[in-house]
Amino acid sequence: MANFSKPTVPQFSVDVYQNEFLPEGGRDVSAIVTVTSTGAAPPAGSRAAGRPAS
């Protein structure tokens, strides 16, 4: 998987676990989705790295 994140922004990962056994005629597919964030965002009101101040 490509890593396009910048070091100054949080990184996110997503894991999806779904029921792989759907009974004949079944129409519901259950899934558990977990989103994880690591790293820290810059404080609110500060300018992001690489962006000029306006």
Secondary structure, 3 states (H helix, E strand, C coil): CCCCCCCCCCEEEEEEEECCCCCCCCCCCCEEEEEEEECCCCCCCCCCCCCCCC
